[in-house]
């Protein structure tokens, strides 16, 4: 059995070596995609285009505007002098936020009254508008706290009565890239390896070489193992390259064991390859294999927790996520990268991936056996 599998592995390496363009894509595409996703896949919103309609034109209003512009979240683009200009600037997409400061802003603050301001937001992108509103609320809260403390100090000489000191674990600077980049590693592995393996058996069908398997003692399981081994090695190369770039370029920390990372990454690579083998076993041509790959990749993106929190999904979809291998790998890779946790905390995720592999490989081998017997 071992000798037969070795021969299949040699055959696959020969095919990979001959297709140099595909090999370059497999090795270089993950790095290029990581650079793109690492910058694009982020929930951080900065430099929101801001216009200011300051009717107060006082020192207090200028201080408020300065708080907005120096926060790094808002970028002052225009100063408006008529309220009617707001519609025009928002309609044309020149700005995403307008800060309206009324004439009585400074006088209300001096008299100890509540000074109201207005923030108008472009709600076309609801996510950006929501984040901008939160940023603005925090800025106003800081301004209000400072004013309250100044009033207390001037009247009673008291300092702040209660102080909160927060501490964020695992991602102290709250950088979304540190959260997303480890997940991108898993996504890129699936994106590269599933379509490649999905076309491996299909290529045999289209070229007619699968007919030659009928006269060999090679079993369907041996065929699958022989085809998977070369791509496991390629997957490890991709993991190494992408991890290196993520750590050195995006400054993502690796707080856990690299050995443990490679161990669990190997299990996930096999899970992805088994999914590709399953797709190829139920496809009759390259187009079907490609479309099948896209069909199975989308749930791994949408239902794994890579972008959207699983606990925010409807209950039926939360149950569906247990069928998604990337769900388990995200827990593993984020746990190793960001938390530094070890084997005993992550072994349930590894067991789930192993069960997924066994199930998919069993189904795939039966489909391959039926395909060989029909042909």
C-alpha positions as CSV (number, residue, x, y, z in Angstrom):
1,X,0.0,0.0,0.0
2,X,2.8,2.4,0.9
3,X,4.6,1.9,-2.4
4,X,1.4,2.5,-4.4
5,X,0.7,5.8,-2.5
6,X,4.3,6.9,-3.1
7,X,3.9,6.4,-6.8
8,X,0.8,8.6,-6.8
9,X,2.6,11.2,-4.8
10,X,5.5,11.2,-7.3
11,X,3.0,11.6,-10.2
12,X,1.3,14.6,-8.5
13,X,4.6,16.3,-7.9
14,X,5.5,15.8,-11.6
15,X,2.2,17.4,-12.6
16,X,2.7,20.3,-10.2
17,X,6.3,20.9,-11.4
18,X,5.1,20.9,-15.0
19,X,2.4,23.5,-14.3
20,X,4.8,26.3,-13.2
21,X,2.2,29.0,-13.5
22,X,-0.2,27.2,-11.1
23,X,2.7,26.6,-8.7
24,X,3.6,30.3,-8.6
25,X,-0.1,31.1,-8.0
26,X,-0.3,28.7,-5.1
27,X,2.8,30.1,-3.4
28,X,2.7,33.8,-4.2
29,X,-1.1,34.5,-4.3
30,X,-1.5,34.0,-0.5
31,X,1.1,36.6,0.2
32,X,-0.5,39.1,-2.2
33,X,-4.0,38.4,-0.9
34,X,-2.8,38.7,2.7
35,X,-1.4,42.2,2.0
36,X,-4.7,43.2,0.4
37,X,-7.0,41.6,3.0
38,X,-4.7,42.8,5.9
39,X,-5.4,46.4,5.0
40,X,-9.0,46.1,3.7
41,X,-10.5,43.6,6.2
42,X,-10.7,46.1,9.1
43,X,-13.5,47.6,11.2
44,X,-11.4,50.7,12.0
45,X,-12.8,53.9,10.5
46,X,-10.5,56.8,10.3
47,X,-10.4,60.3,8.7
48,X,-14.2,60.5,8.3
49,X,-14.9,63.5,6.1
50,X,-16.4,66.2,8.4
51,X,-17.9,69.6,7.8
52,X,-18.5,72.1,10.6
53,X,-21.3,74.7,10.8
54,X,-20.2,76.8,13.8
55,X,-22.8,79.4,14.6
56,X,-21.3,80.1,18.1
57,X,-17.8,81.0,16.8
58,X,-16.5,81.1,20.3
59,X,-13.5,79.7,22.1
60,X,-15.6,76.9,23.5
61,X,-16.9,75.9,20.0
62,X,-13.4,76.0,18.5
63,X,-12.1,73.8,21.3
64,X,-14.9,71.3,20.6
65,X,-14.0,71.2,16.8
66,X,-10.4,70.7,17.7
67,X,-11.3,67.7,19.8
68,X,-13.0,66.2,16.8
69,X,-10.1,66.8,14.4
70,X,-7.3,65.8,16.7
71,X,-9.0,62.5,17.6
72,X,-7.8,61.0,14.3
73,X,-11.3,59.7,13.5
74,X,-12.6,62.9,11.8
75,X,-11.0,65.0,9.1
76,X,-12.2,68.5,8.8
77,X,-12.9,69.2,5.1
78,X,-15.3,72.1,5.0
79,X,-16.5,75.0,7.2
80,X,-20.1,75.8,6.3
81,X,-21.8,79.2,6.8
82,X,-25.4,78.4,5.8
83,X,-27.5,75.6,7.1
84,X,-28.9,75.0,3.6
85,X,-25.4,74.0,2.4
86,X,-25.5,70.8,4.5
87,X,-28.0,69.1,2.1
88,X,-25.8,69.9,-0.8
89,X,-22.6,68.6,0.7
90,X,-24.2,65.4,1.9
91,X,-26.1,64.8,-1.3
92,X,-22.9,65.1,-3.4
93,X,-21.0,62.8,-1.1
94,X,-18.4,65.3,-0.2
95,X,-18.7,64.6,3.5
96,X,-20.0,61.8,5.8
97,X,-20.6,63.9,8.9
98,X,-21.6,67.5,9.8
99,X,-21.1,69.0,13.2
100,X,-23.7,71.8,13.9
101,X,-22.9,74.1,16.8
102,X,-25.7,76.5,17.8
103,X,-25.2,80.2,18.6
104,X,-26.0,79.6,22.3
105,X,-23.4,76.9,22.8
106,X,-20.8,78.9,24.7
107,X,-23.4,80.9,26.7
108,X,-25.2,77.8,27.9
109,X,-21.9,76.3,29.1
110,X,-21.1,79.5,31.1
111,X,-24.5,79.5,32.8
112,X,-24.1,75.8,33.7
113,X,-26.9,74.7,31.4
114,X,-26.9,71.8,28.9
115,X,-25.4,72.9,25.6
116,X,-26.9,70.9,22.7
117,X,-25.1,70.3,19.4
118,X,-26.1,68.3,16.4
119,X,-24.3,65.7,14.4
120,X,-25.6,64.7,11.0
121,X,-24.4,61.5,9.5
122,X,-24.5,59.9,6.0
123,X,-26.4,56.7,6.7
124,X,-25.8,55.0,3.3
125,X,-23.1,52.9,5.0
126,X,-24.8,52.0,8.2
127,X,-21.6,50.5,9.7
128,X,-19.6,53.6,9.1
129,X,-22.4,55.9,10.4
130,X,-22.7,53.8,13.6
131,X,-19.0,53.8,14.3
132,X,-18.8,57.6,13.6
133,X,-21.7,58.1,16.1
134,X,-19.8,56.1,18.7
135,X,-16.6,58.1,18.1
136,X,-18.5,61.4,18.4
137,X,-20.3,60.2,21.6
138,X,-16.9,59.4,23.2
139,X,-15.5,62.8,22.2
140,X,-18.5,64.6,23.7
141,X,-18.3,62.5,26.8
142,X,-14.7,63.4,27.4
143,X,-15.5,67.1,26.8
144,X,-18.4,66.9,29.2
145,X,-16.3,65.2,31.9
146,X,-13.6,67.9,31.6
147,X,-16.2,70.6,32.0
148,X,-17.8,68.9,35.0
149,X,-14.5,68.5,36.7
150,X,-13.6,72.2,36.1
151,X,-16.9,73.3,37.6
152,X,-16.4,71.0,40.7
153,X,-12.8,72.3,41.1
154,X,-13.8,75.9,40.9
155,X,-16.7,75.6,43.3
156,X,-15.5,73.1,45.9
157,X,-11.9,72.3,45.0
158,X,-12.8,68.7,44.6
159,X,-11.2,66.3,42.2
160,X,-12.8,63.6,40.2
161,X,-14.8,61.4,42.8
162,X,-14.7,58.2,40.8
163,X,-12.1,57.0,38.4
164,X,-12.2,54.0,36.1
165,X,-9.0,52.4,34.8
166,X,-9.8,49.9,32.0
167,X,-7.4,47.3,30.7
168,X,-7.9,45.4,27.4
169,X,-6.5,41.9,27.3
170,X,-5.0,40.2,24.2
171,X,-5.3,43.3,21.9
172,X,-4.5,46.4,24.1
173,X,-4.5,48.8,21.2
174,X,-7.7,47.4,19.8
175,X,-6.3,47.1,16.3
176,X,-8.7,45.2,14.0
177,X,-5.8,43.9,11.9
178,X,-4.5,41.9,14.9
179,X,-7.9,40.3,15.1
180,X,-8.4,39.8,11.3
181,X,-5.0,38.7,10.1
182,X,-4.9,35.3,11.9
183,X,-8.3,34.6,10.5
184,X,-7.1,35.6,7.0
185,X,-4.5,32.8,7.2
186,X,-7.2,30.2,7.5
187,X,-9.3,31.8,4.8
188,X,-6.4,31.9,2.4
189,X,-5.5,28.3,3.0
190,X,-9.1,27.3,2.0
191,X,-9.1,29.7,-0.9
192,X,-5.9,28.3,-2.4
193,X,-6.1,24.6,-1.6
194,X,-9.8,23.7,-2.0
195,X,-10.1,24.7,-5.7
196,X,-6.7,23.1,-6.5
197,X,-7.6,19.8,-5.0
198,X,-11.1,20.0,-6.3
199,X,-9.7,19.9,-9.8
200,X,-7.3,17.0,-9.2
201,X,-9.6,14.0,-9.8
202,X,-11.7,16.1,-12.3
203,X,-8.5,16.5,-14.3
204,X,-8.1,12.7,-14.3
205,X,-11.7,12.4,-15.6
206,X,-11.3,15.0,-18.4
207,X,-8.0,13.6,-19.6
208,X,-9.2,10.0,-19.5
209,X,-6.4,8.9,-17.2
210,X,-8.9,7.7,-14.6
211,X,-9.7,4.8,-16.9
212,X,-6.2,3.6,-16.4
213,X,-6.9,3.3,-12.7
214,X,-9.3,0.4,-13.4
215,X,-6.4,-1.9,-14.3
216,X,-4.2,-0.9,-11.3
217,X,-4.4,-2.3,-7.8
218,X,-4.8,1.3,-6.5
219,X,-7.8,1.7,-4.2
220,X,-9.9,4.9,-4.1
221,X,-8.6,5.7,-0.6
222,X,-5.0,5.2,-1.7
223,X,-5.7,7.5,-4.7
224,X,-7.0,10.2,-2.3
225,X,-4.1,9.9,0.1
226,X,-1.6,10.1,-2.7
227,X,-3.1,13.2,-4.2
228,X,-3.5,15.0,-0.8
229,X,0.1,14.6,0.4
230,X,1.8,17.0,-2.1
231,X,-0.8,19.7,-1.3
232,X,-0.3,19.2,2.5
233,X,3.4,20.2,1.9
234,X,2.3,23.2,-0.2
235,X,-0.2,24.2,2.5
236,X,2.6,24.2,5.1
237,X,4.7,26.4,2.8
238,X,1.8,28.8,2.5
239,X,1.3,28.8,6.3
240,X,4.9,29.6,6.9
241,X,5.0,32.4,4.3
242,X,1.7,34.0,5.4
243,X,2.5,33.8,9.1
244,X,5.9,35.4,8.5
245,X,4.4,38.3,6.7
246,X,1.6,38.6,9.3
247,X,4.1,38.8,12.1
248,X,6.7,41.0,10.5
249,X,4.6,43.3,8.4
250,X,1.3,43.6,10.4
251,X,3.0,43.1,13.8
252,X,0.6,40.4,14.8
253,X,2.0,38.7,18.0
254,X,2.4,35.0,18.3
255,X,2.0,34.4,22.0
256,X,1.6,30.7,21.8
257,X,3.6,27.8,20.5
258,X,4.6,27.7,16.9
259,X,4.9,23.9,17.1
260,X,1.3,23.7,18.2
261,X,0.3,26.1,15.4
262,X,1.9,23.9,12.8
263,X,0.3,20.8,14.4
264,X,-3.2,22.2,14.2
265,X,-2.6,23.9,10.9
266,X,-1.8,20.5,9.4
267,X,-5.1,19.2,10.6
268,X,-6.9,22.2,9.1
269,X,-5.0,21.8,5.8
270,X,-6.1,18.2,5.6
271,X,-9.7,19.2,6.4
272,X,-9.6,21.8,3.5
273,X,-8.0,19.2,1.1
274,X,-10.6,16.6,2.0
275,X,-13.3,19.2,1.2
276,X,-11.6,19.8,-2.2
277,X,-11.4,16.0,-2.8
278,X,-15.1,15.7,-2.0
279,X,-16.0,18.5,-4.5
280,X,-13.9,16.8,-7.2
281,X,-15.5,13.5,-6.6
282,X,-19.0,14.8,-7.3
283,X,-17.9,17.0,-10.3
284,X,-17.7,15.8,-13.9
285,X,-15.7,18.8,-15.3
286,X,-13.5,21.7,-14.3
287,X,-16.4,24.2,-14.4
288,X,-18.4,22.2,-11.9
289,X,-15.4,21.7,-9.7
290,X,-14.7,25.5,-9.7
291,X,-18.3,26.4,-9.0
292,X,-18.5,23.8,-6.3
293,X,-15.4,25.3,-4.6
294,X,-17.0,28.7,-4.5
295,X,-20.3,27.2,-3.2
296,X,-18.4,25.6,-0.2
297,X,-16.0,28.5,0.4
298,X,-18.7,31.1,1.0
299,X,-20.2,29.5,4.1
300,X,-16.7,29.2,5.6
301,X,-16.4,33.0,5.2
302,X,-19.9,34.0,6.3
303,X,-20.7,31.4,9.0
304,X,-17.3,30.8,10.6
305,X,-17.1,34.0,12.7
306,X,-14.4,35.4,10.5
307,X,-16.4,38.6,9.9
308,X,-19.7,38.3,11.7
309,X,-20.0,37.1,15.4
310,X,-21.6,33.7,15.6
311,X,-23.7,34.6,18.7
312,X,-25.3,37.4,16.6
313,X,-26.6,35.0,14.0
314,X,-30.1,33.5,14.0
315,X,-30.2,30.3,16.0
316,X,-30.6,28.0,13.0
317,X,-27.4,29.4,11.5
318,X,-25.6,29.1,14.8
319,X,-26.2,25.4,14.6
320,X,-25.1,25.3,10.9
321,X,-21.7,26.7,11.9
322,X,-20.8,23.4,13.6
323,X,-20.5,22.0,10.1
324,X,-17.9,24.7,9.1
325,X,-14.3,23.6,9.5
326,X,-13.0,27.2,9.6
327,X,-15.1,27.9,12.7
328,X,-12.8,25.6,14.7
329,X,-9.6,26.8,13.1
330,X,-10.4,30.4,13.9
331,X,-10.7,29.5,17.6
332,X,-7.3,27.7,17.3
333,X,-5.3,30.2,15.4
334,X,-6.6,33.3,17.3
335,X,-6.1,31.4,20.6
336,X,-2.5,30.6,19.7
337,X,-1.7,34.0,18.2
338,X,-3.5,36.4,20.5
339,X,-4.1,34.5,23.8
340,X,-1.1,32.1,23.9
341,X,-3.3,29.2,25.1
342,X,-2.1,25.6,24.8
343,X,-3.1,22.2,23.7
344,X,-5.6,21.4,26.5
345,X,-7.7,24.5,25.7
346,X,-7.7,23.8,22.0
347,X,-8.0,20.0,21.7
348,X,-11.9,20.0,21.3
349,X,-11.5,22.1,18.2
350,X,-8.9,19.7,16.8
351,X,-11.2,16.7,17.5
352,X,-14.0,18.4,15.6
353,X,-11.7,19.0,12.6
354,X,-10.6,15.3,12.7
355,X,-14.2,14.1,12.8
356,X,-14.9,16.4,9.8
357,X,-12.0,14.9,7.9
358,X,-13.0,11.3,8.6
359,X,-16.6,12.0,7.5
360,X,-15.7,13.8,4.3
361,X,-12.9,11.4,3.3
362,X,-15.3,8.4,3.8
363,X,-18.0,10.0,1.6
364,X,-15.4,11.1,-1.0
365,X,-13.8,7.6,-1.3
366,X,-17.2,6.1,-2.0
367,X,-18.0,8.6,-4.7
368,X,-14.6,8.0,-6.3
369,X,-15.1,4.2,-6.2
370,X,-18.5,4.6,-7.9
371,X,-16.9,6.9,-10.5
372,X,-14.1,4.4,-11.3
373,X,-16.6,1.5,-11.5
374,X,-18.9,3.4,-13.8
375,X,-16.1,4.5,-16.1
